[in-house]
Amino acid sequence: MRVDKWLWQARFFKTRSLAAATVSSGHLRLNGAKTAKPGHAVGPGDVLTFPHGGRIRVVRILACGTRRGPAPEAQALYDDLAPDAAEPRDTVLPEAPPEE
């Protein structure tokens, strides 16, 4: 399956042309290697790294979809390998008591 089509079916991009533009701009890595071809073939077991929503996404493809279905169906197509988005990037340490 084409990488741009898979990204669209997995609901990472609203349109297939947005997915193709991200791939064409060279911002996608497939199994650690840069790829700039939206028609590059992907399948189960491949790991994709790409920018999405202000952060870097790292996902392992579990399956190729047959259609662009609802979100729960799309989430079954991949395994998110990036750290949890709910965790803050910078942790604030508590202040130490003043020394006397």
C-alpha positions as a LaTeX table, in Angstrom:
\begin{tabular}{lrrr}
\hline
Residue & $x$ (\AA) & $y$ (\AA) & $z$ (\AA) \\
\hline
Met1 & 0.00 & 0.00 & 0.00 \\
Arg2 & 1.19 & 3.56 & $-0.72$ \\
Val3 & 2.51 & 5.43 & 2.32 \\
Asp4 & 0.40 & 8.53 & 1.63 \\
Lys5 & $-2.75$ & 6.43 & 1.36 \\
Trp6 & $-1.94$ & 4.58 & 4.60 \\
Leu7 & $-1.34$ & 7.86 & 6.50 \\
Trp8 & $-4.70$ & 9.14 & 5.25 \\
Gln9 & $-6.56$ & 5.91 & 6.13 \\
Ala10 & $-4.98$ & 5.87 & 9.60 \\
Arg11 & $-6.39$ & 9.40 & 10.04 \\
Phe12 & $-3.09$ & 11.20 & 10.60 \\
Phe13 & $-3.96$ & 13.65 & 7.80 \\
Lys14 & $-7.32$ & 15.08 & 6.80 \\
Thr15 & $-6.65$ & 14.63 & 3.08 \\
Arg16 & $-4.46$ & 12.33 & 1.06 \\
Ser17 & $-2.84$ & 15.33 & $-0.64$ \\
Leu18 & $-1.69$ & 16.67 & 2.76 \\
Ala19 & $-0.15$ & 13.28 & 3.51 \\
Ala20 & 1.56 & 13.26 & 0.10 \\
Ala21 & 2.89 & 16.80 & 0.65 \\
Thr22 & 4.44 & 15.80 & 3.99 \\
Val23 & 6.12 & 12.78 & 2.40 \\
Ser24 & 7.27 & 14.76 & $-0.66$ \\
Ser25 & 8.84 & 17.45 & 1.52 \\
Gly26 & 11.19 & 14.82 & 2.98 \\
His27 & 9.75 & 14.89 & 6.49 \\
Leu28 & 8.96 & 11.18 & 6.70 \\
Arg29 & 11.29 & 8.36 & 7.66 \\
Leu30 & 10.47 & 4.79 & 6.78 \\
Asn31 & 12.36 & 2.30 & 8.95 \\
Gly32 & 14.87 & 5.03 & 9.77 \\
Ala33 & 15.58 & 6.07 & 6.16 \\
Lys34 & 14.25 & 9.29 & 4.62 \\
Thr35 & 11.78 & 8.84 & 1.81 \\
Ala36 & 10.32 & 11.52 & $-0.43$ \\
Lys37 & 8.05 & 9.35 & $-2.59$ \\
Pro38 & 4.36 & 9.32 & $-1.60$ \\
Gly39 & 3.96 & 6.12 & $-3.62$ \\
His40 & 6.54 & 4.19 & $-1.58$ \\
Ala41 & 5.11 & 0.83 & $-0.51$ \\
Val42 & 4.56 & 0.12 & 3.19 \\
Gly43 & 3.19 & $-2.86$ & 5.04 \\
Pro44 & 2.83 & $-4.44$ & 8.46 \\
Gly45 & 6.00 & $-4.18$ & 10.54 \\
Asp46 & 7.25 & $-0.93$ & 8.96 \\
Val47 & 8.04 & 1.97 & 11.30 \\
Leu48 & 7.14 & 5.52 & 10.25 \\
Thr49 & 8.53 & 8.70 & 11.83 \\
Phe50 & 6.95 & 12.03 & 10.85 \\
Pro51 & 5.89 & 15.40 & 12.27 \\
His52 & 2.23 & 15.67 & 13.25 \\
Gly53 & 0.45 & 18.30 & 15.32 \\
Gly54 & 3.55 & 19.95 & 16.74 \\
Arg55 & 5.28 & 16.72 & 17.76 \\
Ile56 & 7.13 & 13.83 & 16.19 \\
Arg57 & 5.08 & 10.66 & 15.75 \\
Val58 & 6.69 & 7.23 & 15.65 \\
Val59 & 4.27 & 4.46 & 14.67 \\
Arg60 & 4.59 & 0.80 & 13.72 \\
Ile61 & 2.18 & $-0.34$ & 11.02 \\
Leu62 & 0.10 & $-3.30$ & 12.21 \\
Ala63 & $-2.24$ & $-3.62$ & 9.23 \\
Cys64 & $-3.20$ & $-2.07$ & 5.92 \\
Gly65 & $-6.72$ & $-0.69$ & 5.89 \\
Thr66 & $-9.31$ & $-1.34$ & 3.24 \\
Arg67 & $-11.10$ & 1.98 & 3.77 \\
Arg68 & $-10.89$ & 5.24 & 5.74 \\
Gly69 & $-13.21$ & 4.28 & 8.53 \\
Pro70 & $-13.97$ & 5.72 & 11.97 \\
Ala71 & $-11.23$ & 6.63 & 14.44 \\
Pro72 & $-11.33$ & 3.36 & 16.46 \\
Glu73 & $-10.91$ & 1.39 & 13.25 \\
Ala74 & $-8.02$ & 3.64 & 12.17 \\
Gln75 & $-6.26$ & 3.31 & 15.54 \\
Ala76 & $-6.20$ & $-0.47$ & 15.10 \\
Leu77 & $-3.93$ & $-0.01$ & 12.06 \\
Tyr78 & $-0.88$ & 1.12 & 14.07 \\
Asp79 & 0.99 & 0.95 & 17.35 \\
Asp80 & 2.16 & 4.33 & 18.70 \\
Leu81 & 5.82 & 4.04 & 19.74 \\
Ala82 & 6.36 & 7.70 & 20.73 \\
Pro83 & 6.24 & 8.74 & 24.37 \\
Asp84 & 2.77 & 9.54 & 25.67 \\
Ala85 & 1.52 & 12.95 & 24.52 \\
Ala86 & $-0.15$ & 13.53 & 27.89 \\
Glu87 & 3.23 & 13.71 & 29.62 \\
Pro88 & 4.69 & 17.22 & 29.76 \\
Arg89 & 7.94 & 17.68 & 27.87 \\
Asp90 & 9.57 & 19.81 & 30.58 \\
Thr91 & 9.03 & 18.80 & 34.16 \\
Val92 & 9.17 & 21.48 & 36.81 \\
Leu93 & 11.09 & 20.47 & 39.90 \\
Pro94 & 9.85 & 21.68 & 43.27 \\
Glu95 & 11.80 & 24.56 & 44.74 \\
Ala96 & 14.30 & 23.69 & 47.44 \\
Pro97 & 13.81 & 25.33 & 50.81 \\
Pro98 & 16.05 & 28.39 & 51.28 \\
Glu99 & 19.33 & 27.65 & 53.03 \\
Glu100 & 19.93 & 29.38 & 56.35 \\
\hline
\end{tabular}
